[in-house]
Amino acid sequence: MVAQEETFESVTQEIISTNLDLRVVIQDIQNCNGPLEVLNDLNAVGREKIAKLRENIELLERITERQRDAKKKESYLAEIKNYRAQFTKMMIAFRRANVDSANAIEKLSREELFNGSSEQQSILKKRRDAKSAMQASNKLTERLLYISKSLAETAQRSDIALDTLVTSSEKVFNTQKELKQQQQVILQSGRYLDKYGRRQITDKFVITGGFIFFLACVFYVLNKRSFF
């Protein structure tokens, strides 16, 4: 049990640390004004943090499944539910930050395009920026679809895991209740056996006394007859 508690606590600390790192990455994405390469690098870092969070939360669920103490298991489930909610919020914030940053970069590109000194250079730049923006938009769309799909799958796995853990907890509580009832029945049966044992001893004394009295009576009668 102690090893499990230490493992749960260490994973919890790692989740908190990763959450803070992911918040910093989201803030950097929100403040990113380009170029797109920088935004792509920040996205890569953010995806690593998200993957690490997901793995640690799933690790907490496996640790909780091995926990036999009902109260600790219930506490662990509450913490996991909280981390799941935080994970969902972080995913939403990560997606919004990417969309806002991509829009800001595109807006800056358009402004730079219109402020060019040469019409020909502006046209060429516009084409390059449009192509880059389209490519970045397609990549961002693919990433957002992947994130949305991952979020949906994670939420589904979380619901299934929580249902399983809740069912297991109910079974444990029911088993404890039945064991308590059986213990009471065993104690009561023990009392009845003790009482029956004492009664058997009493009956033996009574039978023995009656038999001795009978022998005394027979001896008395025989003795009287012998004198006559």
N, C-alpha and C positions, 0 to 999 in steps of 0.2 A: 504493500500500500504506500509506503513512504516513497519508494522509487517512482510509482505512478504519479504521486502528488508533485514530486520534484520535476518530473518530465512535463506535467501539465503546466506548472508554473513557468518553466523555462520556455516552452513553446508560446505561452501567453506573452511573455516579455518580448519574444521575437516578433510576434504579431504587432504589438504596440510600436516597436521600433520601425517595422516595415511600414506601418500606417503613417508614421511621421515622415518617413522618407518619401512615401507616395504623395503626401500633401505638398511637400516641397517641389516635387516634380510637376504636380498639377499647377502650382503657383508659377513655376518657370514657364510652363506652356501658355498660361494665361498672359504672361508678360512678353512672350516671344513675338517679335515683329518681323521675323525673317532672318535669313532666307529659309527656304523650305527644308534645306538639309539639316539646319539646326532643329527645326520642328520634328523632323524624322528621327533624329538622334534622341530627342526627349521622349518621343513616343516609344522608342525601343527600351529606354530605361524604365518608363512607366509600365510597359507590358511585363518586364521582368519582375517588378515589384508586385504587380497584380497576380502573376503566376505563383510567386512565393507566398503571398497571402492566402491564396486558394489552397495550396499544399499544406500550409500550417493549420488552417481551419479543419481540413479533412483529417489531419493528424490528431487534432484535439478530439474529433469525433471517434476515432479509433481508440484513443486512450479512454474515453468515457465509456465505450462499450465494454472495456475490461474492468471497469470500476464496479465493485460489488456492494459498496456502502451506498444505500439508497439516498441518504441525505446529500452526500457528496456528489452522487450522480445527478441529482436534481439541480444542485448548484452549478455543476459543470454544464448541464444542458442550458441553463439560463445564460451563462457566459457565452456559450457558442452561439446562441440565438442573437445575442447582442453584437457579437463579431460579424455574424452574417448580415445583420442590418447595416453595420458600418461599412462592410464590404460593398453592399449594394449602393450605398450613398457615394462611396468613393468611385465606383464604376461610372455612375451617372455624372459626377463632377469631372471625371477624366474625359468622358465623351464630350461634354459641353465645352470644356476648355479647348479640346482639339478643334471643334467646329468654330468656336469664336476666334481662335488664333488663325485658323486657315482663312476665315473671312477677312480678318484684319490684314493678313499678308496680301491677299488678293486686292483689297482696297488700296493698300500702299502701292502695289504694282500698277494699278490703274492711274493713281495720282502721278507717279513718276513718269508714266507713259504720256500723260497729257502735258506735263511740264517740260518735255524735251525741247531742245533748241532747234533740232532739225526734224523736219517732217519725215524724211526717209528713215532716219534713225529711230524715230518714234514708231514708224510702221514695223520695222524689223524687231524692235524691242517688244512691241505689242504682240507680234507673232510668237516670239520666244516665250514671253511671259504667259501668253494664253496657253501655249503648249505645256509649259511647266505647270501652270495652274491646273490644267485639265488632268495631267498626269498625277499631280499631287491630290487633286480632288478624287480621282479614281482610286488611288491608293488609300486615301483617308476613308472613302466610302467602304472599301473592302475591310479596312481595319475596324470601322464602326460596326459593320455587319458581323464581323467575327466576334467583337466584344459583346454585342447584343446576344448573339447565339450562345457564347460562353456564359453570359450572365443568366440566360434562361435555363441552360443545362445545370448550372450551379444551383440556382434556386430550386429546380426540380429535385436534384440530389439531396439538397438540404431538407426539403419537405419530407422526402422518403426516409431519410436518416432520422429526422426528428420523430416521425410517426413510429418508426421501429423502436427508437429508444423509449418513447412514451409507453408503448405497448409492453416492452420489457420491464419497465418500472412498475407498471400495474401488475404484471405477473409476479414480480418480486414481493410487492405489498400483499397480494392475495396469498402467496405461499407463507409469508410470515404470519399472517392472520390464522391460516389453517394450522400451522405449527403450534401457535399459542393455544388454540382450541384443543388440539391433540394432547398438549402438555397438561391442560386442566383435566381432561378425561383420564389421563394416566395417573395424575395425583389423586383424583377421586377414587379410581379403581384401587390404588394402593391403600387408601383409607379403609375401603370396604374389605379388602383382603386382611388387613391388620385386625379389623373388628371381627371378621369371621374366624381368624386364627385364635383370638382371645376367647371367642365363644366356644370353639372346639375344646380348648383347654378346660373351660368351665364345665362343659358337658362331660368331659372325661372324669373330672373330680366328682361330679354328681353321680355318674354311673358307678364309679369305684366305691363311693360312699354307700350307695344303695346296695351294691353287691356285698360289701362288708356287713351291712346291717342285716341283709338276708342270711348271711352265714351265721351271724350272731343269733338270729331268731331260730335257725335250724339247730344250732348247738344248744340253745336254751331248751327247746322242745325235747330234744334227745336226752338232755340231762335230766329233765323232769320225769320222763318216762323210765329212765334207768333206775330212779329211786323208787318208783312204784313197782 
